Amino acid sequence: MSEENNVSQPQGKSMGVAGFILSLVTLLFSSWIAVLATASIIAGGSGWLMHFWSVLAILSVVLSAMGMSKLGKTGGKKGLAIAGLVIGIVSVIYCLMLSAGISAAASVSDNYSDIVGNMNESIDALNDLNDIYGN
């Protein structure tokens, strides 16, 4: 009777690899997503895309940490999981900084449009007074 080789991956390897890939993708494309979120805000929408991207970065850290934990228990190699964890943490910090910057820019833009609107109303009122009292 032949003996079958039951070579299987250690538990957690797929989670570690998924966390690594997701953290790399979130870090590499964060700037592009920030540009899209900013364009959305300029067009009158919201910056939900950047917040969603931040959640994906956090998910990459969670996946990498879970994969590293399971690989540690089953004796697998944790290299990609550790790399995913480190890149994921950097990605989370970068995404949160971009989100905060976009939110701050959006609030400044709203305040600026309010100020410009008030200035236009003041100019209209001055023009009305000029029309009433004439030169």
N, CA, C and O of each residue as an XYZ file, in Angstrom:
540
protein
N       0.841     -1.172      0.000
C       0.000      0.000      0.000
C       0.885      1.232      0.000
O       1.811      1.346      0.803
N       0.594      2.149     -0.902
C       1.449      3.345     -1.009
C       1.010      4.392      0.009
O      -0.168      4.536      0.336
N       1.990      5.094      0.477
C       1.727      6.128      1.472
C       1.541      7.454      0.743
O       2.389      7.861     -0.051
N       0.446      8.110      1.014
C       0.174      9.395      0.369
C       0.830     10.505      1.166
O       0.853     10.486      2.397
N       1.357     11.462      0.445
C       1.939     12.630      1.103
C       0.856     13.669      1.329
O       0.335     14.260      0.383
N       0.537     13.875      2.545
C      -0.445     14.888      2.896
C       0.271     16.170      3.279
O       0.273     16.580      4.439
N       0.876     16.790      2.285
C       1.584     18.040      2.521
C       0.556     19.163      2.394
O      -0.040     19.366      1.336
N       0.371     19.862      3.457
C      -0.585     20.961      3.428
C       0.088     22.215      3.965
O       1.117     22.158      4.638
N      -0.518     23.334      3.649
C       0.004     24.600      4.131
C      -0.273     24.724      5.616
O      -1.300     24.251      6.103
N       0.644     25.363      6.339
C       0.345     25.625      7.742
C      -0.860     26.562      7.846
O      -1.076     27.425      6.995
N      -1.618     26.371      8.889
C      -2.789     27.234      9.079
C      -2.345     28.677      9.240
O      -1.378     28.967      9.944
N      -3.048     29.559      8.596
C      -2.756     30.980      8.715
C      -1.925     31.530      7.576
O      -1.793     32.747      7.447
N      -1.360     30.666      6.743
C      -0.516     31.159      5.657
C      -1.327     31.986      4.673
O      -0.878     33.043      4.231
N      -2.515     31.515      4.329
C      -3.338     32.260      3.377
C      -3.776     33.601      3.963
O      -3.871     34.588      3.234
N      -4.043     33.650      5.262
C      -4.397     34.923      5.899
C      -3.218     35.879      5.899
O      -3.379     37.076      5.660
N      -2.035     35.347      6.168
C      -0.838     36.182      6.151
C      -0.556     36.754      4.782
O      -0.214     37.929      4.648
N      -0.700     35.912      3.748
C      -0.485     36.373      2.377
C      -1.554     37.388      1.981
O      -1.242     38.403      1.358
N      -2.808     37.125      2.338
C      -3.887     38.064      2.026
C      -3.658     39.404      2.724
O      -3.866     40.458      2.124
N      -3.236     39.369      3.972
C      -2.940     40.605      4.698
C      -1.793     41.367      4.065
O      -1.832     42.594      3.974
N      -0.764     40.640      3.622
C       0.373     41.271      2.961
C      -0.053     41.949      1.659
O       0.291     43.105      1.413
N      -0.799     41.228      0.834
C      -1.237     41.784     -0.451
C      -2.149     42.984     -0.240
O      -1.998     44.005     -0.911
N      -3.092     42.868      0.685
C      -4.014     43.973      0.942
C      -3.282     45.193      1.495
O      -3.598     46.325      1.126
N      -2.313     44.973      2.373
C      -1.572     46.114      2.916
C      -0.738     46.783      1.832
O      -0.631     48.009      1.807
N      -0.151     46.005      0.945
C       0.634     46.566     -0.147
C      -0.254     47.368     -1.098
O       0.121     48.459     -1.530
N      -1.415     46.835     -1.419
C      -2.343     47.527     -2.319
C      -2.845     48.824     -1.684
O      -2.905     49.858     -2.348
N      -3.205     48.772     -0.401
C      -3.709     49.982      0.245
C      -2.633     51.055      0.342
O      -2.929     52.242      0.207
N      -1.396     50.653      0.573
C      -0.321     51.647      0.651
C      -0.017     52.243     -0.719
O       0.144     53.457     -0.844
N       0.063     51.400     -1.745
C       0.440     51.882     -3.070
C      -0.632     52.767     -3.710
O      -0.303     53.705     -4.436
N      -1.891     52.485     -3.453
C      -2.958     53.227     -4.124
C      -3.635     54.274     -3.237
O      -4.634     54.865     -3.648
N      -3.122     54.513     -2.048
C      -3.744     55.488     -1.144
C      -3.772     56.890     -1.732
O      -4.770     57.597     -1.602
N      -2.696     57.292     -2.371
C      -2.648     58.638     -2.949
C      -3.667     58.805     -4.067
O      -4.306     59.851     -4.179
N      -3.820     57.776     -4.893
C      -4.812     57.846     -5.968
C      -6.232     57.901     -5.411
O      -7.084     58.627     -5.923
N      -6.471     57.136     -4.369
C      -7.792     57.149     -3.750
C      -8.057     58.511     -3.113
O      -9.182     59.009     -3.149
N      -7.020     59.112     -2.529
C      -7.174     60.447     -1.944
C      -7.520     61.475     -3.022
O      -8.336     62.367     -2.789
N      -6.910     61.355     -4.186
C      -7.236     62.258     -5.297
C      -8.684     62.067     -5.729
O      -9.398     63.042     -5.965
N      -9.121     60.812     -5.834
C     -10.517     60.551     -6.207
C     -11.490     61.073     -5.158
O     -12.537     61.623     -5.499
N     -11.146     60.902     -3.869
C     -12.016     61.398     -2.803
C     -12.081     62.924     -2.824
O     -13.141     63.511     -2.609
N     -10.937     63.562     -3.086
C     -10.912     65.022     -3.171
C     -11.740     65.508     -4.361
O     -12.475     66.490     -4.248
N     -11.622     64.828     -5.492
C     -12.428     65.180     -6.665
C     -13.913     65.012     -6.367
O     -14.738     65.807     -6.817
N     -14.242     63.980     -5.611
C     -15.641     63.767     -5.227
C     -16.149     64.903     -4.350
O     -17.280     65.362     -4.509
N     -15.311     65.351     -3.426
C     -15.710     66.459     -2.551
C     -15.864     67.739     -3.357
O     -16.807     68.500     -3.140
N     -14.946     67.982     -4.286
C     -15.028     69.186     -5.120
C     -16.295     69.161     -5.969
O     -16.907     70.202     -6.208
N     -16.687     67.973     -6.424
C     -17.886     67.844     -7.247
C     -19.173     67.908     -6.424
O     -20.272     67.838     -6.974
N     -19.031     68.042     -5.104
C     -20.218     68.163     -4.261
C     -20.574     66.897     -3.508
O     -21.593     66.854     -2.818
N     -19.760     65.875     -3.627
C     -20.033     64.618     -2.929
C     -19.349     64.587     -1.571
O     -19.104     65.619     -0.947
N     -19.054     63.388     -1.140
C     -18.377     63.247      0.154
C     -17.103     62.426     -0.046
O     -16.882     61.843     -1.107
N     -16.283     62.393      0.986
C     -15.025     61.672      0.915
C     -15.123     60.266      1.464
O     -14.175     59.783      2.083
N     -16.240     59.595      1.255
C     -16.454     58.261      1.823
C     -15.429     57.256      1.305
O     -15.103     56.290      1.995
N     -14.924     57.479      0.098
C     -13.981     56.533     -0.493
C     -12.690     56.443      0.322
O     -12.125     55.360      0.478
N     -12.229     57.573      0.837
C     -10.996     57.558      1.635
C     -11.232     56.863      2.964
O     -10.343     56.175      3.466
N     -12.401     57.028      3.536
C     -12.716     56.339      4.793
C     -12.817     54.825      4.566
O     -12.366     54.034      5.394
N     -13.403     54.443      3.453
C     -13.481     53.024      3.098
C     -12.080     52.457      2.909
O     -11.799     51.336      3.333
N     -11.206     53.225      2.275
C      -9.831     52.779      2.055
C      -9.097     52.611      3.385
O      -8.293     51.693      3.541
N      -9.376     53.500      4.343
C      -8.776     53.383      5.674
C      -9.230     52.096      6.362
O      -8.443     51.443      7.047
N     -10.493     51.738      6.178
C     -11.011     50.494      6.750
C     -10.314     49.290      6.114
O     -10.019     48.313      6.802
N     -10.049     49.352      4.807
C      -9.310     48.268      4.156
C      -7.895     48.150      4.706
O      -7.382     47.042      4.863
N      -7.260     49.281      5.001
C      -5.913     49.252      5.573
C      -5.942     48.606      6.960
O      -5.056     47.825      7.306
N      -6.954     48.936      7.741
C      -7.091     48.327      9.070
C      -7.338     46.827      8.933
O      -6.807     46.033      9.709
N      -8.143     46.444      7.947
C      -8.407     45.022      7.697
C      -7.122     44.284      7.328
O      -6.946     43.127      7.710
N      -6.230     44.934      6.596
C      -4.959     44.287      6.242
C      -4.110     44.020      7.482
O      -3.430     42.996      7.566
N      -4.149     44.935      8.437
C      -3.411     44.721      9.685
C      -4.012     43.554     10.463
O      -3.285     42.723     11.008
N      -5.328     43.496     10.510
C      -6.004     42.418     11.229
C      -5.702     41.060     10.588
O      -5.390     40.095     11.286
N      -5.796     40.994      9.265
C      -5.503     39.730      8.583
C      -4.060     39.294      8.805
O      -3.794     38.120      9.062
N      -3.131     40.237      8.705
C      -1.717     39.897      8.902
C      -1.463     39.424     10.330
O      -0.724     38.463     10.544
N      -2.070     40.092     11.301
C      -1.875     39.705     12.699
C      -2.477     38.330     12.974
O      -1.871     37.518     13.675
N      -3.663     38.063     12.429
C      -4.276     36.757     12.631
C      -3.454     35.661     11.957
O      -3.257     34.588     12.527
N      -2.975     35.933     10.740
C      -2.146     34.960     10.047
C      -0.848     34.701     10.787
O      -0.403     33.557     10.879
N      -0.235     35.753     11.317
C       1.010     35.597     12.067
C       0.781     34.787     13.331
O       1.609     33.955     13.702
N      -0.331     35.028     13.983
C      -0.655     34.288     15.201
C      -0.847     32.797     14.910
O      -0.300     31.947     15.613
N      -1.620     32.488     13.879
C      -1.862     31.078     13.540
C      -0.591     30.396     13.049
O      -0.354     29.227     13.353
N       0.226     31.121     12.293
C       1.482     30.538     11.821
C       2.435     30.284     12.977
O       3.204     29.324     12.949
N       2.390     31.132     13.987
C       3.230     30.920     15.160
C       2.825     29.674     15.920
O       3.678     28.980     16.474
N       1.532     29.382     15.954
C       1.050     28.201     16.673
C       1.323     26.902     15.909
O       1.555     25.853     16.509
N       1.291     26.991     14.562
C       1.469     25.774     13.772
C       2.899     25.601     13.274
O       3.205     24.604     12.619
N       3.766     26.541     13.569
C       5.171     26.403     13.192
C       5.490     26.797     11.770
O       6.520     26.383     11.238
N       4.646     27.580     11.141
C       4.911     28.018      9.778
C       5.804     29.247      9.745
O       6.068     29.872     10.772
N       6.258     29.577      8.560
C       7.102     30.764      8.386
C       6.224     32.007      8.383
O       5.218     32.069      7.677
N       6.615     32.994      9.180
C       5.785     34.173      9.390
C       6.268     35.394      8.619
O       5.794     36.499      8.885
N       7.186     35.241      7.682
C       7.804     36.376      7.004
C       6.825     37.313      6.320
O       6.852     38.520      6.560
N       5.956     36.771      5.468
C       4.994     37.623      4.762
C       3.974     38.232      5.712
O       3.531     39.362      5.504
N       3.603     37.507      6.736
C       2.643     38.038      7.700
C       3.252     39.214      8.467
O       2.572     40.210      8.713
N       4.517     39.106      8.842
C       5.188     40.211      9.533
C       5.328     41.408      8.604
O       5.083     42.545      9.007
N       5.724     41.151      7.348
C       5.831     42.237      6.372
C       4.479     42.901      6.146
O       4.391     44.126      6.055
N       3.425     42.093      6.056
C       2.083     42.642      5.896
C       1.657     43.471      7.084
O       0.985     44.490      6.928
N       2.048     43.036      8.285
C       1.706     43.784      9.494
C       2.406     45.136      9.508
O       1.785     46.155      9.807
N       3.686     45.148      9.189
C       4.444     46.406      9.190
C       3.931     47.348      8.106
O       3.676     48.523      8.372
N       3.778     46.834      6.880
C       3.279     47.670      5.785
C       1.848     48.123      6.073
O       1.474     49.250      5.752
N       1.055     47.250      6.674
C      -0.321     47.603      7.019
C      -0.395     48.722      8.042
O      -1.240     49.610      7.926
N       0.475     48.693      9.041
C       0.475     49.759     10.047
C       0.866     51.084      9.398
O       0.257     52.119      9.672
N       1.879     51.049      8.541
C       2.274     52.269      7.821
C       1.124     52.753      6.947
O       0.859     53.953      6.871
N       0.448     51.830      6.296
C      -0.680     52.174      5.437
C      -1.834     52.787      6.229
O      -2.457     53.749      5.781
N      -2.116     52.232      7.400
C      -3.185     52.787      8.240
C      -2.851     54.222      8.644
O      -3.701     55.108      8.558
N      -1.626     54.446      9.080
C      -1.225     55.795      9.493
C      -1.323     56.758      8.315
O      -1.828     57.870      8.464
N      -0.844     56.340      7.148
C      -0.883     57.178      5.956
C      -2.325     57.470      5.537
O      -2.659     58.611      5.218
N      -3.177     56.448      5.536
C      -4.585     56.639      5.153
C      -5.312     57.566      6.124
O      -6.107     58.409      5.710
N      -5.034     57.404      7.415
C      -5.691     58.274      8.394
C      -5.214     59.716      8.259
O      -5.995     60.650      8.440
N      -3.927     59.899      7.941
C      -3.426     61.260      7.711
C      -4.086     61.875      6.471
O      -4.468     63.045      6.489
N      -4.217     61.101      5.411
C      -4.882     61.598      4.208
C      -6.352     61.917      4.481
O      -6.868     62.933      4.014
N      -7.022     61.050      5.234
C      -8.437     61.290      5.571
C      -8.598     62.563      6.385
O      -9.510     63.354      6.144
N      -7.708     62.757      7.349
C      -7.780     63.966      8.173
C      -7.520     65.209      7.332
O      -8.185     66.230      7.506
N      -6.558     65.124      6.424
C      -6.266     66.264      5.551
C      -7.411     66.589      4.619
O      -7.739     67.758      4.413
N      -8.021     65.559      4.054
C      -9.153     65.787      3.153
C     -10.337     66.365      3.920
O     -11.018     67.264      3.426
N     -10.586     65.855      5.126
C     -11.685     66.384      5.943
C     -11.445     67.843      6.323
O     -12.364     68.661      6.291
N     -10.197     68.161      6.684
C      -9.871     69.542      7.041
C     -10.026     70.464      5.834
O     -10.554     71.570      5.958
N      -9.570     70.012      4.678
C      -9.699     70.822      3.465
C     -11.168     71.032      3.096
O     -11.553     72.111      2.645
N     -11.979     70.000      3.289
C     -13.408     70.124      2.979
C     -14.085     71.115      3.915
O     -14.929     71.899      3.481
N     -13.722     71.090      5.199
C     -14.346     72.035      6.137
C     -13.884     73.462      5.871
O     -14.671     74.400      5.999
N     -12.611     73.638      5.501
C     -12.121     74.979      5.143
C     -12.837     75.470      3.898
O     -13.202     76.642      3.802
N     -13.037     74.568      2.946
C     -13.742     74.931      1.719
C     -15.176     75.359      2.023
O     -15.669     76.332      1.452
N     -15.841     74.636      2.918
C     -17.204     75.016      3.304
C     -17.219     76.385      3.964
O     -18.081     77.211      3.664
N     -16.267     76.631      4.865
C     -16.186     77.935      5.525
C     -15.894     79.036      4.523
O     -16.456     80.127      4.620
N     -15.024     78.765      3.566
C     -14.678     79.741      2.547
C     -15.897     80.084      1.702
O     -16.134     81.253      1.398
N     -16.670     79.071      1.323
C     -17.854     79.339      0.508
C     -18.890     80.126      1.311
O     -19.610     80.948      0.743
N     -18.977     79.890      2.615
C     -19.883     80.684      3.455
C     -19.437     82.134      3.512
O     -20.264     83.042      3.432
N     -18.132     82.361      3.650
C     -17.595     83.723      3.714
C     -17.831     84.439      2.392
O     -18.236     85.601      2.379
N     -17.581     83.759      1.286
C     -17.796     84.364     -0.030
C     -19.273     84.670     -0.225
O     -19.625     85.715     -0.772
N     -20.137     83.763      0.219
C     -21.573     84.010      0.114
C     -22.000     85.215      0.926
O     -22.818     86.016      0.471
N     -21.448     85.352      2.137
C     -21.766     86.518      2.964
C     -21.224     87.794      2.346
O     -21.874     88.836      2.427
N     -20.055     87.739      1.734
C     -19.492     88.914      1.074
C     -20.348     89.328     -0.113
O     -20.555     90.520     -0.341
N     -20.841     88.369     -0.862
C     -21.710     88.683     -2.001
C     -23.006     89.332     -1.526
O     -23.503     90.258     -2.167
N     -23.556     88.858     -0.415
C     -24.758     89.467      0.140
C     -24.478     90.896      0.588
O     -25.304     91.787      0.387
N     -23.304     91.117      1.199
C     -22.939     92.470      1.644
C     -22.774     93.404      0.449
O     -23.208     94.555      0.498
N     -22.155     92.923     -0.610
C     -21.981     93.747     -1.806
C     -23.329     94.073     -2.426
O     -23.555     95.197     -2.873
N     -24.232     93.086     -2.455
C     -25.575     93.335     -2.983
C     -26.299     94.376     -2.142
O     -26.978     95.248     -2.685
N     -26.160     94.293     -0.803
C     -26.801     95.267      0.072
C     -26.225     96.666     -0.152
O     -26.971     97.644     -0.168
N     -24.908     96.769     -0.325
C     -24.288     98.073     -0.596
C     -24.748     98.633     -1.948
O     -24.976     99.835     -2.084
N     -24.878     97.764     -2.929
C     -25.374     98.218     -4.234
C     -26.809     98.682     -4.129
O     -27.177     99.665     -4.773
N     -27.640     98.007     -3.336
C     -29.023     98.433     -3.128
C     -29.064     99.813     -2.462
O     -29.851    100.674     -2.854
N     -28.205    100.017     -1.444
C     -28.139    101.315     -0.773
C     -27.676    102.398     -1.753
O     -28.177    103.522     -1.729
N     -26.743    102.057     -2.590
C     -26.261    103.028     -3.590
C     -27.361    103.374     -4.567
O     -27.473    104.529     -4.978
N     -28.190    102.392     -4.957
C     -29.294    102.654     -5.867
C     -30.344    103.534     -5.198
O     -30.926    104.405     -5.844
N     -30.588    103.312     -3.914
C     -31.613    104.075     -3.207
C     -31.151    105.521     -3.022
O     -31.904    106.448     -3.318
N     -29.949    105.720     -2.547
C     -29.489    107.085     -2.231
C     -28.731    107.720     -3.391
O     -28.478    108.924     -3.373
N     -28.373    106.951     -4.375
C     -27.709    107.472     -5.572
C     -26.436    108.233     -5.267
O     -26.123    108.525     -4.113
N     -25.718    108.544     -6.318
C     -24.494    109.346     -6.169
C     -24.747    110.761     -6.503
O     -23.834    111.584     -6.435
